[in-house]
């Protein structure tokens, strides 16, 4: 009986967590998806949303991915 209750609770927890992840970008406008893809072109959820909505953000003329180059700042404290 305890095993049944535990398995039901685990199933409910997992099913509710999947729903919250799946609809994260649902309310975002199409332009926002493309702007964020400029910032994070390898983000899996953004790429999935781009494909799901058939946005083709990477083929737009105004799409310019940001090339982020990390440059450490050398600060000297006196």
C-alpha positions in Angstrom: 0.0 0.0 0.0 2.8 2.4 0.9 4.5 1.7 -2.5 1.3 2.5 -4.3 1.0 5.8 -2.5 4.6 6.7 -3.1 4.4 5.9 -6.8 1.2 8.0 -7.2 2.9 10.9 -5.5 6.0 10.7 -7.7 3.8 10.4 -10.8 1.8 13.5 -9.8 5.0 15.5 -9.1 6.7 14.6 -12.4 3.6 15.3 -14.4 3.1 18.8 -12.9 6.8 19.7 -13.3 6.7 18.9 -17.1 3.7 21.1 -17.6 5.4 24.1 -16.1 8.5 23.7 -18.3 6.7 23.0 -21.5 4.7 26.3 -21.4 7.5 28.7 -20.3 7.7 30.6 -23.6 4.0 30.2 -24.5 3.0 33.8 -23.8 6.1 35.4 -25.3 5.6 37.3 -28.6 7.5 36.0 -31.7 9.8 39.0 -31.7 11.0 38.3 -28.2 11.9 34.8 -29.0 14.1 36.0 -31.9 15.7 38.7 -29.8 16.6 36.2 -27.1 18.0 33.9 -29.7 20.3 36.6 -30.7 21.6 36.6 -27.1 21.6 32.9 -26.6 21.7 31.1 -30.0 22.3 27.7 -28.4 19.5 27.7 -25.8 17.6 24.5 -26.3 14.2 25.8 -25.2 14.5 28.9 -27.4 15.5 26.7 -30.4 12.5 24.4 -29.7 10.1 27.4 -29.6 11.6 28.8 -32.8 11.1 25.5 -34.6 7.6 25.0 -33.1 6.4 28.4 -34.2 8.1 28.3 -37.6 9.8 31.6 -36.9 13.0 31.1 -38.8 14.8 33.7 -36.7 18.2 32.8 -38.1 17.1 33.6 -41.6 15.8 37.1 -40.9 17.6 40.1 -42.3 17.6 41.9 -38.9 18.9 38.9 -37.0 22.4 39.5 -35.7 23.7 36.9 -33.1 25.9 38.4 -30.4 29.4 37.1 -30.4 30.3 37.3 -26.8 34.0 37.2 -26.0 35.0 37.0 -22.4 37.7 39.5 -21.5 38.8 39.4 -17.9 39.1 42.8 -16.3 42.4 43.4 -14.5 41.7 45.7 -11.6 44.3 46.8 -9.2 43.3 48.0 -5.8 45.6 50.4 -3.9 
